[in-house]
């Protein structure tokens, strides 16, 4: 029945199914470029199959072994899972910002904030500032909740330039400085533990050599 969902198990040692969030911005393009280059360095025969999935669906699919890997996840995402493995190195760090309607106040000035459903790092930030969190299934839905004053603010990574450029969200403002930052990883099912170890070494080499920084700079990050 998995074919009805557009998901298949890997059918060979060279095919890796990777979950990602639907993005068209520079952050996603950089993520894909970094991971593609890292995997090619590990094994040129590996073929990546990218499958768009929301955060929670990706977690369920990876824990069940339906997919091989998830990407752009923090160390909080699978902290309670014993069937996944993280590479030793992240592929980059991402800044989290506050978003407000017409202006942005200090984090302590908000009580009701919207975030992306399944974003454990946003939950950690919320605990720090004692926010009452609302959850949306997409960035556009979260921004719309803020625009329509269903939330006082939104918390999330600073990757919403395309969304903010639209007339409907013209009143949304991003905080000048990030309120937190977190490392993002590619996460593998434990059946790929050996591959994850090799990917970690390659990512560390790319970080140390400046390759990752060059890719990020190419995408304006």
Secondary structure, 3 states (H helix, E strand, C coil): CHHHHCCCCCCCCCEEEEEECCCCCHHHHHHHHHHHHHHHHHCCCCEEEEEECCHHHHHHHHHCCCCCEEEEECCCCCCCCCCEEECCCCCEEEEEEEEEECCCCCHHHCCEEEEECCCHHHHHHHHHHCCEEEEECCHHHHHHHHHCCCCCEEEEECCCHHHHCCHHHCCEEECCCCCEEEEEEEEEEHHHHHHHHHHHHHHHHHHHHCHHHHHHHHCCC
